[in-house]
Amino acid sequence: MIRGAGLRSTAARIAVIQQLASTLVPQSHSEVAEALDDFGFDQSTIYRCLTELSDAGLLARLELGDSVRRFELLQSGQSTGFSEHPHFMCVDCGAISCLDDFTVRLNAKKRGAETPGEIVEVLLKGHCSKCSVSDSAN
């Protein structure tokens, strides 16, 4: 996969790909670096790998509006650089969820209305089920 994207297959790149493949949600640089800490990779190596793998179209780089870049492994054959499923972000705790089993459809209020351009990412914000339960308990 890494070689197919025109990159050398290094131990750090393999470890980053394996880490992101093992998670269900996008991860930040610090989360990936912490998970791979026992392998001895420094944070700058992990950051460089994330950037290079993202630039090569193997990872989606998500900007969710909280100043933290998150990365997720793209499905094989998908080289858009963008995730093809929507994400949900809790405005209370900051938890991120992938909405793999959901689709989002835009319906124009006015006939003939057009989208402003190509939509490449959908982010829904709200209160996750854990925070909603906590709020209603208070």
Phi, psi and omega per residue, in radians:
M1 nan -0.815 -3.133
I2 -1.173 -0.817 3.119
R3 -1.106 -0.658 3.116
G4 -1.077 -0.413 3.100
A5 -1.572 0.065 3.095
G6 1.505 0.274 3.133
L7 -1.919 2.726 3.004
R8 -1.266 2.530 -3.121
S9 -1.595 1.576 -3.120
T10 -1.666 2.856 3.127
A11 -1.045 -0.703 -3.124
A12 -1.163 -0.765 3.130
R13 -1.124 -0.725 3.105
I14 -1.084 -0.771 -3.138
A15 -1.086 -0.714 3.127
V16 -1.125 -0.808 3.118
I17 -1.043 -0.802 -3.135
Q18 -1.103 -0.695 3.128
Q19 -1.108 -0.822 -3.124
L20 -1.208 -0.533 3.101
A21 -1.226 -0.413 -3.084
S22 -1.557 -0.036 -3.101
T23 -1.920 2.741 -3.134
L24 -1.698 -0.160 -3.101
V25 -2.318 2.725 3.067
P26 -1.031 2.576 -3.126
Q27 -2.127 2.587 3.073
S28 -1.417 2.930 3.080
H29 -0.977 -0.792 -3.093
S30 -1.158 -0.607 3.101
E31 -1.167 -0.742 3.117
V32 -1.160 -0.787 -3.132
A33 -1.073 -0.725 3.125
E34 -1.135 -0.730 3.140
A35 -1.135 -0.514 -3.094
L36 -1.778 0.166 -3.090
D37 -0.987 -0.687 -3.108
D38 -1.154 -0.303 3.138
F39 -1.485 -0.144 3.073
G40 1.495 0.186 3.101
F41 -1.379 2.366 3.083
D42 -1.435 2.886 -3.046
Q43 -1.103 -0.597 -3.130
S44 -1.207 -0.599 3.089
T45 -1.136 -0.766 3.128
I46 -1.107 -0.754 3.135
Y47 -1.081 -0.788 3.136
R48 -1.073 -0.740 3.113
C49 -1.085 -0.795 3.131
L50 -1.041 -0.765 -3.137
T51 -1.143 -0.817 -3.118
E52 -1.152 -0.741 3.131
L53 -1.165 -0.610 3.084
S54 -1.200 -0.813 3.122
D55 -1.078 -0.525 3.138
A56 -1.425 -0.069 3.090
G57 1.500 0.233 3.114
L58 -1.573 -0.427 3.137
L59 -2.142 2.583 2.964
A60 -1.611 2.377 3.085
R61 -1.829 2.002 -3.055
L62 -1.775 2.274 3.046
E63 -1.955 1.802 -3.005
L64 -1.774 0.243 3.040
G65 1.510 0.127 3.139
D66 -2.019 0.339 3.115
S67 1.145 0.309 3.088
V68 -2.095 2.091 3.060
R69 -1.390 2.363 3.075
R70 -2.138 2.686 -3.071
F71 -2.241 2.514 3.016
E72 -2.462 2.614 3.138
L73 -1.265 2.282 3.077
L74 -1.420 2.629 3.103
Q75 -1.130 2.598 -3.106
S76 -1.051 2.442 -3.111
G77 1.536 -0.198 -3.139
Q78 -1.704 1.950 -3.080
S79 -2.162 0.532 -3.109
T80 -1.342 -0.387 -3.047
G81 1.456 -0.057 3.130
F82 -2.153 2.546 3.083
S83 -1.180 2.486 -3.125
E84 -1.757 0.282 3.045
H85 -2.313 2.687 3.129
P86 -1.304 2.847 3.089
H87 -2.176 2.696 3.086
F88 -2.096 2.342 3.114
M89 -2.180 2.194 3.110
C90 -1.334 2.219 -3.121
V91 -1.348 -0.189 3.129
D92 -1.605 -0.978 -3.041
C93 -1.810 -0.207 3.124
G94 1.449 0.093 3.131
A95 -1.087 2.474 3.137
I96 -1.974 2.393 3.074
S97 -2.250 2.454 3.003
C98 -1.504 2.321 3.134
L99 -1.821 1.096 -3.076
D100 -1.068 -0.599 -3.055
D101 -1.637 0.261 -3.114
F102 -2.143 2.644 2.974
T103 -2.173 2.641 3.100
V104 -2.025 2.298 -3.119
R105 -2.176 2.293 3.092
L106 -1.682 2.275 3.065
N107 -2.055 2.215 -3.140
A108 -1.240 2.403 3.082
K109 -1.245 -0.620 -3.131
K110 -1.898 2.489 3.061
R111 -1.071 2.345 3.104
G112 1.486 -0.048 3.125
A113 -1.187 2.453 -3.110
E114 -1.999 2.661 3.048
T115 -1.177 2.676 -3.082
P116 -1.224 -0.213 -3.128
G117 2.946 -2.883 3.135
E118 -1.338 2.152 3.117
I119 -1.565 2.141 -3.083
V120 -1.938 -0.211 -3.115
E121 -2.668 2.464 3.099
V122 -2.143 2.200 3.103
L123 -2.181 2.165 3.059
L124 -1.852 2.377 3.109
K125 -2.058 2.528 3.132
G126 -3.114 -2.715 -3.132
H127 -1.903 2.111 -3.126
C128 -1.206 2.897 -3.067
S129 -1.080 -0.597 3.108
K130 -1.155 -0.787 -3.133
C131 -1.242 -0.612 3.108
S132 -1.101 -0.697 3.108
V133 -1.169 -0.737 3.137
S134 -1.101 -0.732 3.139
D135 -1.132 -0.697 -3.107
S136 -1.313 -0.364 3.103
A137 -1.362 -0.379 -3.104
N138 -1.492 nan nan
